[in-house]
Amino acid sequence: MNRQFAAVEPSRSQIDSLPGPALIEFGTPWCGYCLAVQPLLEAALAAYPNLPHVKIEDGPGRRLGRSFRVKLWPTLIFIEQGRELARLVRPTTVDEIVQALRRFPGQV
């Protein structure tokens, strides 16, 4: 699990070209909902230590979040080779996250 937001926001093409499955997390370090989801993510991702987890700080003027139509934080987007497989907005249970992770076809 990645605990740090990306220092530089990647481009959409960089995200779309990630090989294999990845979890993209949009939020902010000061958002209460974002902070509350961190223990849930940690528990769910414990079984997926090799899954790339990219944390993106979102907000006004941030293009990547707009390209994914992010409206609320945290938004978790599960992608594989640029294709969105699942999306969770403000998940409240570990099981929600685990169910989304199971959409990756046997690669994580």
N, C-alpha and C positions, 0 to 999 in steps of 0.2 A: 504494500500500500504506500502510495506517495503522500506525504504529509505537507509538502511544499507546493505552493502555486508556482507555475512556470514564470521564470524571470522575464521572459519575452513571449508574448502571445504568438503561437505558431499560426501560419496561414492555413486556410481551408485546404489548400492542395497538400500541405505537409501532413495534415490530419488524415486526409483521404488516401494518402500513399503509405500510411503505416502498414507494415506487413502483418497479416493475421489479425486476430481479435484485439480490441483495446476498449478501455473504459475512459470516457471523457467526462470529467466532472466540472460543471460550471457553478461558480458561486463567488463568495468573497470571504476574507478572513474575519470580518466583523459581523457577519450575518448569523443570527441566532439559530435559524433553521439549518444552516450549513454546519455550524458547530455541533448541533444535536445529532446530525447524521454521521459524524465521524466515527463514533464507536460501532455503529451498525455496519458501516463500510469495512472497518477493520475486522470485525467478526466474519463478515461474508467473504472478504478477500483472503482470509487466512488459508483457505483451501485452494487459492489461485495465486501462488507466489510469483509466477512468471508472467501474469497478465499485465501488460502495460496500463498504467493508470496515470492519466494526464489531468492535472488540476489547472483550470483556467480561471483567472480572476475576470469576472464579467462586470459590465456596467455600461453607462452611456458612452457612445463612441467606440465601443469594442466590436469590431467587425465579425469575429469568429462566432460569438454568441448570437449575433443577428443572423448569420448564415445558417445557423441551426434553429432559428426561431425560438430562442430561449426567452421566456417571459418571467419565470419565477426561479428562485434559488432554494436549494440546490437542484439542478437538473443533471441527471446522470444519463449519458447517452452511450449505449453499447454498440460499437461498430465493428465491422470486419471488412477490411479493404475498401473503406469509404462508404460502405452500405450500412445504414442504421438498422439494427436488429431489434432493439428495444429502447425504451425511454422511460425513465422514472422521474417524476417531479415531486420533491419533498417526501421521499419514502419515510415510513415510520416504523418499519420492521426489517429485521435481517432477512426474513423469508422473502419479502418483496424483491430484495436485491439478489438473493440466491436464485429465485425463479427467473429473473432477467439474465443472470449469468448462464443459466442452463440453456439459453437460446443459442449459445455458441455451439456450432455443430462438432462436438467432441474434440475441440482443439485446445481447450484450456484445462 
